[in-house]
Amino acid sequence: MSTTLGTEQAPQDSRSVTESVLHAIADELDADLLDLEPLHDAVDPDALETIFDDTSSTNRNTGSVTFESNGCAVTVAANGSVTVQAMTTSNE
């Protein structure tokens, strides 16, 4: 894992969770969104949206989902914030 803090994005009402994830990955890698591997190669985007979907009957304020995508560790928290950290491989 990288020793840098990575990229963190606060929840944005104008973006879906999957859009926030993709933008955070692109920011962390300093890459264009179109150059990223599809998110569905790492996680089911519909399931991710469902997990973090606002419901009037549920107050989700704890928990997170972590997965790897595009060479990054991605964590989506219950409040919708996204943290991305590029993973490095050691050459020993």
C-alpha positions, 0 to 999 in steps of 0.5 A: 500500500502507498504511504500517502493518504490518498484521495477522499471525497465528501458526499455530493448530492449531485453525484451517485455513489458510483460516480463519486467512486470513479471521480475519486479513483481518477483524481487519485491516479491523475487519470481521465475517467475514460481511461479507467477500467470499468467499475463493474469489473471490481464491484456490482455498481447497482448493489453499491448504489442499493447499499448506500441508497437513502431510505426514509425508514433506515438511518445508515450512519455506520459501516463501510464497503471496501474493494479494489479497483484500478489498482486502488483500495476504495472505501465507501463509508455509510455517510457516502464519503469515498476514500481511495488510495493507490496500491503499490507493488514492491519490487524485491 
